Amino acid sequence: MYRVPGSGGEGRSGAMSMHNDPTADRVGDRSRMRAASAGAMFRGIGEISTWVRRQCAEEARYGQPFLFLPVFAVFGAAGIFAAARPVPVLPIALGLLQFAMLALFAHARGRAWAPLVLAVAAVLTGMLAASAQIERRGTILLDGEVTTRLHGLVVARENDADGNWRYLVRIADTHDPTIHRPPQTVRLLARGRAPPVEIGQEISGLARLMPPSGPVMPGEFDFAFNAYFHGIGAVGFFYGPPAPGVRLPASELTLGLRFHRAMSRLRGTIDHRIRTVLPGANGAFASALVTAHRRAIPDHVVAALRASGLAHILAISGLHMALVAGTLFLFVRRAASLIPSLSEAFPVKKIAAVAALVVATAYLVLSGGAVSTIRAWLMLAIMLLAICFDRPAITLRNVALAAGLIVLTNPAAVVGPSFQMSFAATLALVATYTAWRGPAGSSPAETGSRGVRVLRGLVVGLGAIALTSLVAGFATGIFAAYHFHRVALLGVIGNLAAMPLVTLVVMPLGLVATLAMPFGLDALALKGMGLGLTGVIRIAETVQALGGTAATGRVPPAILLLFVVGLVLATLLRSRLRLLGIVMLVGAGMLVAFPVWRHAPDIVIAGDGGMVGLPRGQTVAVDRKRPPGFIMDQWTDALAGRKAKTPVFLETANRPGKPDGEGETLPPKDAARTIRKVLQTAASGTFTCLEKEWCATTLDNGARIVTLRDPALLGAACDLADIVVTDRPVRMEHCHSGALLYTARTLRHSGAVTLSLTRLLPSSNGEGLKRNAKSGPVHGATRWSAASYRVIEHTALGGIVRAWTRQRYYDWRTARFDFAHVPPRTRRLMIATD
């Protein structure tokens, strides 16, 4: 068809062709679908936002936001303790002042963002309390092991099952040698059955002092942190019985020490009386429940209690406080009800609450005031005071008040297992109790005959014990897995069988015996208490025989955080938002039950270089003939129950020796040939050692490891191995061959180390990727070794310079701190606070 140019036919033809183009139709359909999907997504987000705001408004009507303030304070305090550098008090105080004023303004004006500002203020409050406690404590930790003669004053003491005594000694002076930076207080073990030194009496002797240990593996418990906040600068033991000195008169002792001495004598008298009437494990167990002296309990009994989920009985906490105070509370009320005129004339319930509070306070003082005991006393005191003021006793608000008081007075406790497990169990139990009793605190009507009511009470009581065990066990299980790497699988069975004895026999008779002891009428009650404890121990041993515990290995902090957030949301919220917390709890529990995330490191190095472990299968191959029990036990738990596999030792009969038969050290060249042969021929994953000189092995991936006791072989080891470890404080910081080197000096700053290795393919020029030999160790970073291995390193203390780690930077030879590799600002803070 002939078309006239410019007639518009081209435009119409183009339009028609586009209209009929199926590709354009598909593009348009996809665009419309994307627009519709985006619109639906935004509408869904809007609906979810509206629903969340509605649920938050419901929570605000109930006053639930107040319950979260201690939680935010706990997170603030924990953040300060987890920081790698010290945080000064002044900036935190100024920030808290600003946000407190802003919170008051927002609350007065009714701003919607007022809760958010209040939450920030709570976080800063916890941070301020933690920073202030660090600076206020100021404990001097010993910088290294030393044997010296010391003279000091006994401020506390405790004996164990073997008759040994542990003294807490306030040091007055040291000599032979003199310690230039001595700790104020040390804990020392005196073996033997020599007469004990009294509290308030001087003590002297030759002692071996050691600094508190750091974590045995990255992420494990830091004993130095715990010692710092308990004021203990060193631990150790006396060589032989210590010499008692002058017993200071009461007028020369501080008021606190006089009180502590009086209470210690009282506890000692009660402990002696109990263990006289009840010899053996029963007496030690009974004394632990009354006086908190737990070291005398035999180890097999403690192990059985842990395996059966009954170890919580040993720690005087909410259970014990509730049973002691509750027994007296009920006794006073029942006794008063026998005299109608008395119960009508006086507020018997309030009088009983005051009496229970007095007895609970005496129990707190008598037991020594551990963190769990103080927490339990605070909770109980708030509940009993609530009764006195006609307020509900068991509420989450009371739990929040107790938690807030502990954060303000002892913030270091929030990162310990005692605080975490006790408050987790309390939160879960109070929330469960609140849901069980109903919205108005109603209870089912008591109907039926007397026998039916008794049977119903028995069933309800056993059901309550089972439910309590389930709830508390689940609430504390992940904390136990995180801190102790074990969970009690049969804890419900153990608690269901043992708790009726503890509740109805052991604790009530213990209270009666303690009150009757001044009159000499305690023997019968103590014997009844002993029978009850015999039953508890047998139940624990039976459950242990059934396989009561399971090793979980190390639990990542992320899983613990997921569980904590889920627990807080599920217990403190009342709206449907709590379902989110339940989902998080279930998710955390599934992650622990099915640990697909678990990955053991290839190499574990102790904090002093004295032992190296290779987790493999069900064992940990170590380079020590007799692994230190303190370290090995914790490695076994952290590595999901792997047991130690000792090394193979080379024969020394054909080696040149001295006249007395003792082998001499091989020359470095001969030693290098022997090490090379071992690395080529020995079985992988098992150390082969020449005793007191070196050990060597090759991993499955080909990585070669040499550990040294003789520093003269360091050069040869660096040339032959990919990783070299020595427990000697050599000056050499790195191997020129590119091999990774860990010495006692480098480990002093980094602490224990774990390594994960992955072999790489060689580069095109036939050489492997090498780490720069001149670069020092970069903790927590990826490193390259001479044999082309990608090495992921985790250190326990690498980069952490805090009040409880600064002793690692002290050089006793120069009496100065070596902060050469520490940032200048941190260096000034650490020197100023020492």
ZAPAVEX-714559 format. One record per residue (C-alpha): residue in three letters; z, y, x. Coordinates in steps of 0.25 Angstrom, whole numbers, padded with zeros to 4 digits, always signed. Each point is the difference from the previous one (the first is absolute). Layout:
N
ALAZYX;...
// end
This chain:
834
MET+0000+0000+0000;TYR-0004+0014+0005;ARG+0012+0009+0002;VAL-0001+0015+0001;PRO+0008+0005+0012;GLY+0012+0009-0004;SER-0001-0005-0015;GLY+0014-0006+0001;GLY-0004-0014-0001;GLU+0006-0003+0014;GLY+0014+0004-0005;ARG-0001-0008-0013;SER-0005-0012+0008;GLY+0011+0001+0010;ALA+0010+0002-0011;MET-0005-0012-0007;SER+0000-0008+0012;MET+0014+0003+0003;HIS+0004-0003-0014;ASN-0006-0014+0001;ASP+0006-0002+0014;PRO+0011-0012-0001;THR+0006+0004+0013;ALA+0003+0014-0005;ASP+0006-0006-0012;ARG+0009-0010+0008;VAL+0005+0012+0009;GLY+0003+0008-0012;ASP+0008-0012-0006;ARG+0008-0002+0012;SER+0003+0015+0001;ARG+0005+0000-0015;MET+0008-0013+0003;ARG+0007+0007+0012;ALA+0003+0012-0008;ALA+0006-0008-0011;SER+0008-0009+0010;ALA+0005+0013+0007;GLY+0004+0006-0014;ALA+0007-0013-0004;MET+0007+0000+0014;PHE+0005+0014-0002;ARG+0004-0003-0014;GLY+0008-0012+0004;ILE+0007+0008+0011;GLY+0003+0011-0010;GLU+0006-0011-0009;ILE+0008-0006+0011;SER+0005+0014+0005;THR+0005+0003-0015;TRP+0007-0014-0001;VAL+0007+0002+0013;ARG+0004+0014-0004;ARG+0006-0005-0013;GLN+0007-0011+0007;CYS+0006+0010+0010;ALA+0004+0009-0011;GLU+0008-0012-0006;GLU+0007-0003+0013;ALA+0004+0015+0001;ARG+0006-0001-0014;TYR+0008-0012+0005;GLY+0005+0008+0012;GLN-0006-0011+0009;PRO-0005+0010+0011;PHE+0014+0002+0005;LEU+0001-0015+0004;PHE-0012+0002+0010;LEU+0007+0011+0008;PRO+0008-0010+0009;VAL-0012-0008+0001;PHE-0008+0012+0006;ALA+0012+0003+0009;VAL+0000-0014+0005;PHE-0015+0001+0004;GLY+0003+0013+0007;ALA+0011-0006+0008;ALA-0008-0012+0004;GLY-0011+0009+0004;ILE+0008+0007+0010;PHE+0005-0013+0006;ALA-0014-0006+0001;ALA-0005+0013+0007;ALA-0005-0002+0014;ARG+0006+0013+0004;PRO+0013+0008-0003;VAL-0001+0009-0012;PRO+0009+0013+0002;VAL+0010+0003-0011;LEU-0003+0015-0001;PRO-0015-0001-0006;ILE+0005-0011-0010;ALA+0011+0009-0004;LEU-0009+0012-0002;GLY-0010-0008-0008;LEU+0011-0006-0009;LEU+0005+0014-0003;GLN-0014+0005-0004;PHE-0003-0012-0009;ALA+0014+0001-0006;MET-0002+0014-0004;LEU-0014-0003-0005;ALA+0006-0012-0008;LEU+0010+0010-0007;PHE-0011+0010-0003;ALA-0009-0011-0006;HIS+0011-0006-0008;ALA+0004+0014-0005;ARG-0014+0003-0004;GLY-0003-0014-0006;ARG-0011-0003+0009;ALA-0007-0013-0001;TRP+0000-0002+0015;ALA+0015+0002+0001;PRO+0002-0016+0002;LEU-0010+0000+0011;VAL+0008+0011+0008;LEU+0013-0007-0003;ALA-0006-0013+0006;VAL-0004+0008+0013;ALA+0014+0006+0001;ALA+0006-0014-0002;VAL-0008-0005+0012;LEU+0004+0011+0008;THR+0014-0002-0003;GLY-0001-0015+0005;MET-0007+0005+0012;LEU+0011+0011+0003;ALA+0011-0010-0002;ALA-0007-0010+0010;SER-0003+0010+0011;ALA+0014+0006-0001;GLN+0006-0014+0001;ILE-0008-0003+0013;GLU+0005+0013+0006;ARG+0014-0001-0004;ARG+0001-0015+0005;GLY-0003+0003+0014;THR+0003-0015+0005;ILE-0003-0002+0015;LEU-0007-0013+0002;LEU+0001-0007+0013;ASP-0013+0001+0008;GLY+0000-0014+0007;GLU+0008-0012+0003;VAL+0012+0002+0009;THR+0012-0008+0005;THR+0012+0010+0001;ARG+0015+0001-0001;LEU+0004+0008-0012;HIS+0013+0005-0006;GLY+0001+0004-0014;LEU+0007+0000-0014;VAL-0002-0011-0010;VAL-0004+0006-0013;ALA-0003-0013-0008;ARG-0001-0015+0002;GLU-0004-0012-0007;ASN+0001-0015+0003;ASP-0010-0011-0002;ALA+0000-0015-0003;ASP+0002-0004+0014;GLY+0012+0009+0003;ASN-0008+0011+0007;TRP+0003+0014-0002;ARG-0010+0012-0001;TYR+0006+0013+0003;LEU-0005+0014-0003;VAL+0004+0008+0012;ARG+0000+0015+0002;ILE-0003+0002+0015;ALA+0009+0009+0008;ASP-0006-0003+0014;THR-0009-0010+0008;HIS+0000-0003+0015;ASP-0007-0010+0010;PRO-0010+0006-0004;THR+0003+0013-0007;ILE-0010+0001-0012;HIS-0005+0015+0000;ARG-0004+0000-0014;PRO+0010-0010-0007;PRO+0000-0003-0015;GLN+0012+0005-0007;THR+0003-0014-0008;VAL-0004-0014+0004;ARG+0001-0013-0007;LEU+0005-0011+0010;LEU+0002-0015-0002;ALA+0012-0006+0007;ARG-0001-0016+0000;GLY+0012-0009+0001;ARG+0013+0000-0008;ALA+0008+0010+0008;PRO+0010+0009-0008;PRO-0009+0010-0007;VAL+0002+0015+0003;GLU+0005+0009-0011;ILE-0007+0011-0006;GLY+0004+0013+0006;GLN+0003-0007+0013;GLU-0007+0002+0013;ILE-0009-0010+0006;SER-0007-0002+0013;GLY-0008-0011+0007;LEU-0013-0003+0007;ALA-0011+0000-0010;ARG-0015-0002-0002;LEU-0006+0011-0008;MET-0013+0000-0006;PRO-0008+0010-0009;PRO-0002-0003-0014;SER-0013-0008-0002;GLY-0012+0006-0006;PRO-0010-0008-0009;VAL-0003-0014+0005;MET-0014+0002-0006;PRO-0007+0012-0006;GLY+0005+0003-0014;GLU+0012-0008+0002;PHE+0015+0005-0001;ASP+0004+0010+0010;PHE+0014-0003+0005;ALA+0001+0013+0008;PHE-0003+0008-0013;ASN+0012-0007-0007;ALA+0009+0002+0012;TYR-0003+0014+0001;PHE+0004+0003-0014;HIS+0013-0009+0002;GLY+0004+0008+0012;ILE-0002-0012+0009;GLY-0006+0003+0014;ALA+0000-0013+0006;VAL+0003-0015-0002;GLY+0005-0011+0010;PHE+0011-0009+0004;PHE+0012+0000+0009;TYR+0000-0009+0013;GLY+0013-0007-0003;PRO+0012+0004-0009;PRO+0001+0015+0000;ALA+0013+0007+0004;PRO+0008+0006-0010;GLY+0006+0014+0003;VAL+0009+0010-0006;ARG+0002+0000-0015;LEU-0001+0014-0004;PRO+0010+0005-0010;ALA-0004+0005-0013;SER+0002+0014+0003;GLU-0011+0000+0011;LEU-0010-0007-0010;THR-0009+0008-0009;LEU+0003-0001-0015;GLY-0013-0009-0002;LEU+0004-0009+0011;ARG+0014-0002-0005;PHE-0006-0003-0014;HIS-0010-0010+0006;ARG+0011-0007+0008;ALA+0009-0001-0012;MET-0011-0006-0009;SER-0005-0009+0011;ARG+0015-0005+0001;LEU+0000-0002-0015;ARG-0013-0007+0000;GLY+0004-0009+0012;THR+0013-0004-0007;ILE-0008-0003-0013;ASP-0010-0008+0008;HIS+0011-0008+0007;ARG+0007-0003-0013;ILE-0013-0005-0007;ARG-0004-0009+0012;THR+0014-0005+0001;VAL+0000-0005-0014;LEU-0015-0004+0000;PRO-0004-0005+0014;GLY-0014-0002+0004;ALA-0013+0005-0006;ASN+0007+0003-0014;GLY+0010+0009+0006;ALA-0011+0008+0008;PHE-0008+0001-0013;ALA+0012+0005-0008;SER+0004+0010+0011;ALA-0014+0005+0000;LEU+0000+0003-0015;VAL+0013+0007+0001;THR+0000+0007+0014;ALA-0015+0000+0003;HIS+0003-0008+0013;ARG-0013-0009+0000;ARG-0001-0004+0015;ALA+0010-0011-0002;ILE-0009-0007-0010;PRO-0007-0012+0007;ASP-0015+0001+0002;HIS-0004-0012-0008;VAL+0007+0006-0012;VAL-0007+0013+0001;ALA-0013-0007+0002;ALA+0002-0008-0013;LEU+0004+0013-0008;ARG-0013+0007+0005;ALA-0008-0012-0003;SER+0005-0002-0014;GLY-0001+0015-0004;LEU+0015+0002+0000;ALA+0002+0008+0013;HIS+0002+0013-0009;ILE+0014-0006-0003;LEU+0004+0003+0015;ALA-0003+0015-0001;ILE+0010+0007-0008;SER-0008+0008-0010;GLY-0002+0002-0015;LEU+0003-0014-0004;HIS+0014+0000+0007;MET+0003+0014-0004;ALA-0004-0003-0014;LEU+0008-0013-0001;VAL+0013+0006+0007;ALA+0000+0013-0009;GLY-0005-0007-0012;THR+0011-0011+0001;LEU+0010+0011+0000;PHE-0006+0008-0010;LEU+0000-0011-0010;PHE+0014-0005+0004;VAL+0005+0014-0003;ARG-0007+0001-0013;ARG+0004-0014-0005;ALA+0015+0002+0004;ALA+0000+0013-0007;SER-0006-0006-0013;LEU+0013-0009+0000;ILE+0008+0012-0003;PRO-0007+0007-0012;SER+0009+0013+0001;LEU-0004+0002+0014;SER-0014-0002-0002;GLU+0000+0010-0012;ALA+0008+0010+0008;PHE-0008+0001+0013;PRO-0015-0001+0003;VAL+0001-0014+0006;LYS-0014+0000+0003;LYS+0000+0012+0009;ILE+0013-0005+0007;ALA-0006-0013+0003;ALA-0012+0007+0006;VAL+0009+0009+0009;ALA+0008-0013+0004;ALA-0013-0007+0003;LEU-0005+0012+0008;VAL+0013+0000+0009;VAL-0002-0015+0003;ALA-0014+0002+0003;THR+0003+0011+0010;ALA+0011-0008+0006;TYR-0011-0012+0002;LEU-0010+0010+0006;VAL+0011+0005+0010;LEU+0004-0015+0003;SER-0014-0005+0002;GLY-0004+0011+0011;GLY-0010+0008-0009;ALA-0013-0006+0003;VAL-0013+0006-0006;SER-0001-0010-0011;THR+0015+0001-0003;ILE-0001+0016+0000;ARG-0012-0001-0009;ALA+0007-0010-0010;TRP+0013+0009+0000;LEU-0008+0012-0003;MET-0007-0007-0011;LEU+0012-0005-0006;ALA+0008+0013+0002;ILE-0011+0007-0008;MET+0000-0011-0011;LEU+0016+0001-0001;LEU+0000+0015+0000;ALA-0011-0001-0011;ILE+0010-0008-0008;CYS+0011+0010+0002;PHE-0009+0011-0006;ASP-0006-0008-0011;ARG-0013-0002+0006;PRO-0009-0012+0001;ALA+0004-0008+0012;ILE-0012-0008+0004;THR-0012+0009+0001;LEU-0012+0003+0010;ARG+0006+0014+0001;ASN+0012-0005+0006;VAL-0008-0009+0010;ALA-0008+0013+0004;LEU+0013+0008+0002;ALA+0005-0011+0009;ALA-0013-0001+0008;GLY-0001+0015+0001;LEU+0014+0001+0006;ILE-0003-0011+0011;VAL-0013+0008+0004;LEU+0008+0013+0002;THR+0012-0007+0007;ASN-0007-0011+0008;PRO-0015+0001+0000;ALA-0002-0010+0011;ALA+0005-0011-0010;VAL-0013+0002-0008;VAL-0009-0007+0010;GLY+0010-0012+0001;PRO-0001-0013-0008;SER+0014+0002-0006;PHE-0003+0013-0007;GLN-0014-0005-0004;MET+0004-0014-0005;SER+0012+0005-0007;PHE-0006+0012-0008;ALA-0013-0009-0003;ALA+0009-0010-0007;THR+0008+0010-0007;LEU-0012+0007-0005;ALA-0006-0012-0005;LEU+0013-0006-0006;VAL+0004+0014-0007;ALA-0014+0001-0006;THR+0000-0014-0005;TYR+0014+0001-0006;THR-0005+0013-0007;ALA-0012-0007-0006;TRP+0009-0012-0004;ARG+0011+0007-0007;GLY-0011+0008-0008;PRO-0002+0015-0002;ALA+0013+0003-0007;GLY+0009-0010+0008;SER+0000-0010-0011;SER+0005-0014+0001;PRO-0002-0012-0009;ALA+0010-0002-0010;GLU+0011-0011+0003;THR-0002-0010-0012;GLY+0003-0014-0001;SER+0012-0009+0003;ARG+0009+0002+0012;GLY-0007-0012+0007;VAL-0014+0006-0003;ARG+0004+0013+0006;VAL+0006-0007+0012;LEU-0013-0008+0002;ARG-0008+0013-0002;GLY+0008+0007+0010;LEU-0001-0011+0010;VAL-0015+0000-0002;VAL-0002+0015+0001;GLY+0009+0000+0012;LEU-0008-0010+0008;GLY-0013+0007-0005;ALA+0005+0013+0005;ILE+0003-0006+0014;ALA-0014-0006+0000;LEU-0006+0013-0004;THR+0008+0008+0010;SER-0004-0010+0011;LEU-0015+0001-0004;VAL+0000+0015-0001;ALA+0008+0003+0013;GLY-0007-0011+0007;PHE-0014+0006-0003;ALA+0005+0014+0002;THR+0006-0003+0014;GLY-0010-0011+0004;ILE-0011+0008+0006;PHE+0011+0008+0008;ALA+0005-0013+0005;ALA-0014-0004+0004;TYR-0002+0014+0007;HIS+0013+0001+0008;PHE+0003-0015+0002;HIS-0013-0007-0002;ARG+0006-0010-0009;VAL+0002-0002-0015;ALA+0009-0010-0008;LEU-0009-0008-0008;LEU+0012-0007-0008;GLY+0009+0012-0001;VAL+0000-0001-0015;ILE+0005-0014+0001;GLY+0011+0004+0010;ASN+0004+0012-0008;LEU+0001-0007-0013;ALA+0009-0011+0006;ALA+0008+0008+0009;MET+0002+0013-0007;PRO+0009-0005-0012;LEU+0010-0005+0011;VAL-0001+0014+0007;THR+0002+0008-0012;LEU+0010-0008-0008;VAL+0008-0007+0012;VAL-0002+0006+0014;MET+0001+0015-0002;PRO+0011+0001-0011;LEU+0009-0010+0008;GLY-0003+0009+0012;LEU+0004+0012-0007;VAL+0013-0007-0005;ALA+0003-0005+0014;THR-0002+0013+0007;LEU+0009+0007-0010;ALA+0011-0011+0001;MET-0001-0001+0015;PRO+0011+0011+0003;PHE+0010-0009-0009;GLY-0004-0013+0007;LEU-0006-0006-0013;ASP-0014-0001+0004;ALA-0001-0015+0005;LEU-0004-0006-0013;ALA-0010+0011-0003;LEU-0006-0002+0014;LYS-0001-0015-0002;GLY-0007+0002-0013;MET-0010+0010+0007;GLY-0002-0010+0011;LEU-0004-0011-0010;GLY-0010+0009-0006;LEU-0006+0004+0013;THR-0001-0015+0004;GLY-0009-0002-0013;VAL-0008+0012+0004;ILE-0002-0005+0014;ARG-0004-0014-0005;ILE-0010+0006-0010;ALA-0006+0009+0012;GLU-0002-0013+0009;THR-0006-0008-0012;VAL-0010+0011-0003;GLN-0003+0002+0015;ALA-0003-0015+0001;LEU-0010+0002-0011;GLY-0008+0009+0008;GLY+0006+0014-0004;THR-0008+0010+0008;ALA-0014+0003+0004;ALA-0005+0007+0012;THR-0009+0012-0004;GLY-0002+0006+0014;ARG-0002+0015+0002;VAL-0003+0008-0013;PRO-0009+0012+0002;PRO+0007+0014-0004;ALA-0011+0002-0010;ILE+0005-0011-0008;LEU+0014+0004+0000;LEU-0004+0014-0004;LEU-0008-0005-0011;PHE+0012-0008-0005;VAL+0009+0011+0001;VAL-0009+0010-0008;GLY-0002-0011-0010;LEU+0015-0003-0002;VAL+0003+0015-0001;LEU-0011+0002-0011;ALA+0004-0013-0007;THR+0015+0003-0001;LEU+0001+0015-0001;LEU-0011+0003-0010;ARG+0001-0003-0015;SER-0014+0003-0005;ARG-0012-0009+0002;LEU-0002+0006+0014;ARG+0010-0011+0004;LEU-0011-0010-0002;LEU-0007+0005+0013;GLY+0013-0003+0007;ILE+0000-0014-0005;VAL-0014-0002+0005;MET+0004+0005+0013;LEU+0012-0009+0001;VAL-0009-0012-0004;GLY-0010+0004+0010;ALA+0010+0001+0012;GLY+0006-0013-0004;MET-0013-0007+0000;LEU-0003+0006+0014;VAL+0012-0006+0005;ALA-0001-0013-0007;PHE-0015-0002+0005;PRO+0000+0007+0014;VAL-0015+0001+0002;TRP+0003+0012+0008;ARG+0008-0007+0010;HIS-0005+0000+0015;ALA+0008-0004+0011;PRO-0002+0007+0013;ASP-0006-0007+0012;ILE+0011+0005+0010;VAL+0014+0005-0002;ILE+0007+0006+0012;ALA+0015+0003+0000;GLY+0005+0014+0001;ASP+0005-0003+0015;GLY-0012-0009+0004;GLY+0010-0011+0002;MET-0008-0009-0010;VAL-0014-0002-0005;GLY-0004-0008-0012;LEU-0013-0005-0005;PRO+0000-0003-0015;ARG-0009-0012-0003;GLY+0001-0010-0012;GLN+0014-0003-0003;THR+0006+0004+0014;VAL+0002+0012+0009;ALA-0003-0004+0015;VAL+0009+0007+0009;ASP+0001+0002+0015;ARG+0015-0003+0000;LYS+0007-0013+0002;ARG+0012+0005-0008;PRO-0005+0011-0010;PRO+0011+0010-0003;GLY+0005-0004-0013;PHE+0002+0015-0005;ILE-0015+0003+0002;MET-0005-0014-0004;ASP+0007-0001-0013;GLN-0006+0013-0005;TRP-0014-0004+0005;THR+0001-0013-0007;ASP+0003+0008-0013;ALA-0010+0010+0002;LEU-0011-0010+0003;ALA+0002-0008-0013;GLY+0009-0011+0006;ARG-0007-0003+0013;LYS+0008-0007+0010;ALA+0001+0002+0015;LYS-0009-0009+0009;THR+0005+0000+0014;PRO-0009+0001+0012;VAL-0005-0011+0010;PHE+0006+0001+0014;LEU-0008-0004+0012;GLU+0007-0010+0010;THR+0006+0006+0012;ALA+0003-0012+0008;ASN-0012+0001+0009;ARG+0003+0015+0003;PRO+0006+0005+0013;GLY+0015+0002-0002;LYS+0013+0004+0007;PRO+0009-0010+0006;ASP+0008+0000-0013;GLY-0012-0004-0008;GLU-0002+0013-0007;GLY-0015+0003+0000;GLU-0005+0013+0007;THR-0010+0010-0007;LEU-0014-0003+0003;PRO-0008+0010+0008;PRO-0009+0009-0010;LYS-0013-0007+0004;ASP+0005-0014-0003;ALA+0007+0005-0013;ALA-0013+0007-0004;ARG-0008-0013+0002;THR+0010-0008-0008;ILE+0000+0011-0011;ARG-0015-0001+0000;LYS+0000-0015-0001;VAL+0010+0000-0012;LEU-0008+0010-0007;GLN-0013-0009+0001;THR+0007-0013-0003;ALA+0012+0001-0008;ALA+0001-0002-0015;SER-0003+0013-0008;GLY+0011+0006-0007;THR+0011-0006+0008;PHE+0007+0007+0012;THR+0000-0007+0013;CYS+0010+0005+0010;LEU+0006+0000+0014;GLU+0014+0002-0003;LYS+0006+0014+0003;GLU-0014+0005+0005;TRP-0011+0000-0010;CYS-0006-0006-0012;ALA-0015-0001-0005;THR-0008-0004-0011;THR-0014+0002-0007;LEU-0001+0003-0015;ASP-0010-0007-0008;ASN-0009+0012+0000;GLY+0000-0001+0016;ALA+0010+0012+0002;ARG+0008-0003+0013;ILE+0015+0004+0000;VAL+0009+0000+0012;THR+0015+0003-0001;LEU+0008+0003+0013;ARG+0014-0001+0005;ASP-0005+0003+0014;PRO-0006+0014+0002;ALA-0006-0003+0013;LEU-0011-0008-0008;LEU-0004+0012-0009;GLY-0013+0003+0008;ALA-0005-0014-0001;ALA+0004-0001-0015;CYS-0008+0012-0003;ASP-0012-0006+0006;LEU+0001-0013-0007;ALA+0005+0004-0014;ASP-0004+0008-0011;ILE+0015+0003-0004;VAL+0011+0001+0010;VAL+0015+0001-0004;THR+0012+0001+0009;ASP+0015+0003-0003;ARG+0001+0007+0013;PRO+0001+0016+0000;VAL-0012+0002+0010;ARG-0006+0013+0002;MET-0014-0005-0002;GLU-0005+0005-0014;HIS-0014-0007-0001;CYS-0008-0010+0006;HIS-0012+0005+0008;SER-0008-0012-0005;GLY+0001+0005-0014;ALA+0009-0011-0005;LEU+0011+0005-0009;LEU+0014+0001+0007;TYR+0013+0000-0007;THR+0013+0002+0009;ALA+0014+0003-0003;ARG-0002+0015+0003;THR-0011+0001-0010;LEU+0007-0009-0011;ARG+0012+0009+0002;HIS-0007+0011-0007;SER-0009-0009-0010;GLY+0010-0010-0004;ALA-0006-0014-0004;VAL-0015-0002-0001;THR-0009-0009-0008;LEU-0015-0002+0003;SER-0011-0005-0008;LEU-0013-0003+0008;THR-0014-0002-0004;ARG-0011-0004+0011;LEU-0012+0008+0000;LEU-0014-0004+0004;PRO-0004+0005+0014;SER-0008+0012+0002;SER-0015+0000+0003;ASN+0003+0002+0015;GLY+0009-0012+0000;GLU+0013+0007+0002;GLY+0010+0001-0011;LEU+0006+0013-0006;LYS+0011+0005+0009;ARG+0012+0009-0003;ASN+0001+0011+0010;ALA+0009-0005+0011;LYS+0006+0014+0002;SER+0004+0003-0014;GLY+0014-0003-0004;PRO+0004-0008-0012;VAL-0003+0006-0013;HIS+0009-0006-0010;GLY-0005-0005-0014;ALA-0015+0003+0005;THR-0011-0010+0002;ARG-0002-0004+0015;TRP-0010-0007+0008;SER+0004-0010+0011;ALA-0008-0005+0012;ALA-0004-0013-0007;SER-0007+0007-0012;TYR+0011-0001-0010;ARG+0003+0009-0011;VAL+0015+0002+0000;ILE+0008+0006-0011;GLU+0014+0003+0005;HIS+0012+0003-0009;THR+0013+0005+0007;ALA+0014+0001-0006;LEU+0003+0014+0006;GLY-0013+0005+0006;GLY+0000+0015-0002;ILE+0013+0000-0007;VAL+0010+0010+0006;ARG+0012+0001-0008;ALA+0015+0001+0002;TRP+0002-0015+0000;THR-0012-0002+0010;ARG+0002+0011+0010;GLN+0009-0008+0009;ARG-0012-0008+0004;TYR-0005+0013+0007;TYR+0012+0002+0008;ASP+0000-0003+0015;TRP+0014-0003+0005;ARG-0004+0002+0015;THR-0003+0014-0003;ALA+0009+0002-0012;ARG-0012+0007-0007;PHE-0009-0003-0011;ASP-0015-0003+0003;PHE-0007+0006-0012;ALA-0013+0002+0008;HIS-0009-0007-0010;VAL+0007+0006-0012;PRO-0005+0013-0007;PRO+0007+0012+0005;ARG+0005+0004-0014;THR+0007-0014-0002;ARG+0004+0001+0015;ARG+0008+0012-0003;LEU+0006-0005-0012;MET+0005-0013+0006;ILE+0006+0007+0012;ALA+0007+0010-0008;THR+0006-0011-0009;ASP+0005-0009+0011;
// end
